């Protein structure tokens, strides 16, 4: 029998059914064997994991703002994909906004792909954008390989990516439904936000009150009704308010094709602990109260929330306005791409969840959501995208040690549990000191 390229033997290999001791065989970048630990598998390279190490499937982060081109001082494909690899993430899907131009037509997609081509240390796919006036661009973008379309229902934070009103949202959903695409929605109601007290100053609770829960509730309810009418597949981004969970559950029971995600910061931090002026915590929708956080964990336990992704939305340190601590003027976004796995695992284990749960939320479910048929599992036929985690090892977050371009994150100085020791992309170790070898992905292809 021809020798495999690689065999990794681990006492703990995490699959969909839990953990077991395995030998994972790889040939030509694909998993070709998942055998008992002592199986007689010949390979060019044999790797034996230590007793404190666990083998996981590489994470799929379907919500990453790379900002390249146009705002590369905020982040770029080199820094973002290095951070991803260092955090056990082997595939990212890049958001269409914060780059210039935004990915709202095929020429802009080609600019994005050309920019990423020789910078990607992990595999990269792209979302398209749904903005006013670009309904004719949606099908061409779909045919060109984007994984779906993002829209906002209120100001996005950047003028070049405007929001959809009710009629525009309905028109986009009708068009996307016609080719069975996927619409992903930043669901906050613009009118409710406009009616709330505007954010200003350094008091976090004032900022929290400027983005009330009812804004999410009404926006999600509206999306559900339009999805019911158009039969469009929809996905609710970065759920921060647990009040939307009953709406999501009821819609699914009625046959509405809707999924939802939340993010590590909503599962980790609480409004009560955020100091005034600490604008590194600002994100939209906002981090809410402790009781709300626990209900989000219940939503994961119940399966109402399908997946956990970073919503990595970095900026320069200057745009966070740390000098004034003004939540009204600071950029709203949290840098966390490299830290998602340990952040979620730190909190999940406290609540009785397992690594199988974490990999389901952060690897298997995101891959399934975007249709990556060879990502997210340690199974025969899947890409050998793998990471090694020491789940009992702790560390304190040093922003200067992260691969993110700008050394600012609310996780600074926070102790976390779970250290990523190495990452493989299609069976080859990712070396962030060497050249990039990530691929650019298209919707529907096998990897």
Secondary structure, DSSP 8 states (H G I E B T S, - for coil): ---EEEEEEEEEEEETTEEEEEEEEEETTEEEEEEETT----EEEEEE--TT-EEEE-EEEEEEE--TTT-TTT--HHHHHHHHHHTTEEEEEE-SSSSSS-S-SHHHHHHHHHHHTTT-SSEEEE-EE--TT-HHHHHHHHHTT---EEEESS--SSTTS----HHHHHHHHHHHHHTT-EEEEE---HHHHHHS----SS-HHHHHHHS-HHHHHHHHHHHHHHHHHH--EEEE-S---GGGHHHHHHHHHTT--EEEEE-HHHHH--GGG--TT-GGG--SS----HHHHHHHHHHHHHTSS-EE---EE---SGGGTTTTT-TTTS---B--GGGHHHHHHHHHHHTT--HHHHHIIIIIHHHHHHT-TTSS--STTSB--EEEEEEEEEEE--GGGSSSSS---TTTT-EEEEEEEEEEETTEE--TTS-----B--TTS--
